[in-house]
Amino acid sequence: MTAFNDSTVGNPDALRADMVRALRDQDAITSSRVADAFAAVPRHLFAPDAPSEIAYDLHRTVPVKKDEHGLDISVMSAAHLQAVMLEQLGAGPGMRVLEIGSGGVNAAYLQELVGPDGEVTTVDIDRDIIDRARLCLDNAGYTQVKTALGDGEIGVPDGAPYDRIIVTAAAWDIPPSWISGLTGNGRLVVPLTLRGTTRSIAFDRDGEGLVSDSYRLARFVPMQGEGAAKERKALLRDGVAVQTDDERVPLNTKALNHALGTPRREFWSGAAYDLPDELELYLTLHLSSPARLHASKAVVDSGLLDASTLLGVPALVSEDSIAYRTRRENEDTGGFESGVVAHGLQAEALADEYLKLLRRWAQNHRRRGAATIKFLPGPDPSTLPQNTVLKRHGIVAVSWH
Ligand SMILES: C[S@@+](CC[C@H](N)C(=O)[O-])C[C@H]1O[C@@H](n2cnc3c(N)ncnc32)[C@H](O)[C@@H]1O
């Protein structure tokens, strides 16, 4: 949470200036264009029911609408994430931009970035949200931003082609309209979920497909409508769940739960553990039968599973066994060493595959931005090339350099 001093409490202008300074300090804002946009937009007017301190907090979202289970389906995204994504987007004067998922404030930033000669359209699937966004935009003086009601899966063809498209809900796939709706050298920034983890990826159009060297971990409310994620989830026991978006992965609830009841085996890689988001991308693309293992704090406190499972960890599963990453302190280096915990009859074989990947990553790819991510649209291939994730509208292929 951002710390506020007495002079900023209840003073939106001072809070805004502090926010911009802090976003720069944390490298979320790296250009003066984005800094100017954040300095210009009265953010608190887009969260009229929240205290200004929360609206201007770098890392807090403001709830806007919840579903019948009390889960957020619309929030005002945190300033830090918005800044990172707008830097990835690179919107400039005169551009036409489409935002999918509305709230108002991000569209106002976009309007500042494209200036009076540019055009911003924002679309939301929920009438309450788009009506609210319209009201807030008008109140804040951004009457020129266009608002539309609809499923962002089909884009907003009326305004296409766009120089930039930015998606602000977690997408599981990239529908054709997001590529065909871009200009030849357009850019799409999308929080794309790969094997249970969402990253904001800045894709440049590359012919019929997309290519990216820019990806950052991000958390978002899920996309609704036609493009909603279809993942399999299995609750193994109270507080332990496994999920996967790979149809080939077996999720045998009973056998996997039984495996957890067998003694844990620990294996150590001797390799360094850091840059968890980079390592995770590598693991999930290379594990032969990947899933994501989550455990509650109570389960971790009981000693059944390691703390690495608290936020979800890449797991390798077979019919009756499971292996996942762990870490321990390395006294020699002062850092951490990666390792594997495995349960079940095939514990050793699964750990062996997992350890090889931990070592290969540490040896060859242990740095920021080592991956290039491509989206190749088209029908299901009969055989899936290595290091790819199959989606409904194409495949995601990742290469490391
Ligand atoms: C995190 S909020 C958007 C935040 C917003 N961009 C801001 O300025 O802070 C995500 C929004 O995506 C919307 N959404 C979800 N699925 C959608 C879809 N298929 N098409 C358009 N909007 C969608 C939700 O209704 C929700 O309002």
The ligand as an SDF file (V2000), in Angstrom:
LIG
                    3D

 27 29  0  0  0  0  0  0  0  0999 V2000
  -10.7820   -4.9010  -14.6510 C   0  0  0  0  0  0  0  0  0  0  0  0
  -12.2900   -4.3300  -15.3130 S   0  0  0  0  0  0  0  0  0  0  0  0
  -11.8000   -3.0660  -16.4310 C   0  0  0  0  0  0  0  0  0  0  0  0
  -11.0550   -1.9340  -15.7740 C   0  0  0  0  0  0  0  0  0  0  0  0
  -11.0150   -0.7000  -16.5960 C   0  0  0  0  0  0  0  0  0  0  0  0
  -10.3690   -0.8520  -17.8890 N   0  0  0  0  0  0  0  0  0  0  0  0
  -10.4250    0.4720  -15.8600 C   0  0  0  0  0  0  0  0  0  0  0  0
  -10.3660    1.5390  -16.4850 O   0  0  0  0  0  0  0  0  0  0  0  0
  -10.0510    0.4030  -14.6970 O   0  0  0  0  0  0  0  0  0  0  0  0
  -12.7070   -5.6310  -16.4440 C   0  0  0  0  0  0  0  0  0  0  0  0
  -13.9620   -5.3700  -17.2330 C   0  0  0  0  0  0  0  0  0  0  0  0
  -14.0060   -6.2920  -18.3100 O   0  0  0  0  0  0  0  0  0  0  0  0
  -15.3680   -6.4880  -18.6160 C   0  0  0  0  0  0  0  0  0  0  0  0
  -15.4880   -7.6680  -19.4670 N   0  0  0  0  0  0  0  0  0  0  0  0
  -15.4030   -8.9740  -19.1160 C   0  0  0  0  0  0  0  0  0  0  0  0
  -15.5870   -9.7520  -20.1950 N   0  0  0  0  0  0  0  0  0  0  0  0
  -15.7940   -8.9220  -21.2500 C   0  0  0  0  0  0  0  0  0  0  0  0
  -16.0380   -9.1280  -22.6260 C   0  0  0  0  0  0  0  0  0  0  0  0
  -16.1190  -10.3550  -23.1440 N   0  0  0  0  0  0  0  0  0  0  0  0
  -16.2040   -8.0430  -23.4200 N   0  0  0  0  0  0  0  0  0  0  0  0
  -16.1210   -6.7860  -22.9110 C   0  0  0  0  0  0  0  0  0  0  0  0
  -15.9140   -6.5400  -21.6160 N   0  0  0  0  0  0  0  0  0  0  0  0
  -15.7380   -7.5860  -20.7910 C   0  0  0  0  0  0  0  0  0  0  0  0
  -16.0240   -6.6040  -17.2530 C   0  0  0  0  0  0  0  0  0  0  0  0
  -17.4050   -6.3480  -17.3200 O   0  0  0  0  0  0  0  0  0  0  0  0
  -15.2530   -5.5640  -16.4510 C   0  0  0  0  0  0  0  0  0  0  0  0
  -15.9480   -4.3540  -16.3820 O   0  0  0  0  0  0  0  0  0  0  0  0
  1  2  1  0
  2  3  1  0
  2 10  1  0
  3  4  1  0
  4  5  1  0
  5  6  1  0
  5  7  1  0
  7  8  2  0
  7  9  1  0
 10 11  1  0
 11 12  1  0
 11 26  1  0
 12 13  1  0
 13 14  1  0
 13 24  1  0
 14 15  1  0
 14 23  1  0
 15 16  2  0
 16 17  1  0
 17 18  1  0
 17 23  2  0
 18 19  1  0
 18 20  2  0
 20 21  1  0
 21 22  2  0
 22 23  1  0
 24 25  1  0
 24 26  1  0
 26 27  1  0
M  CHG  2   2   1   9  -1
M  END
$$$$
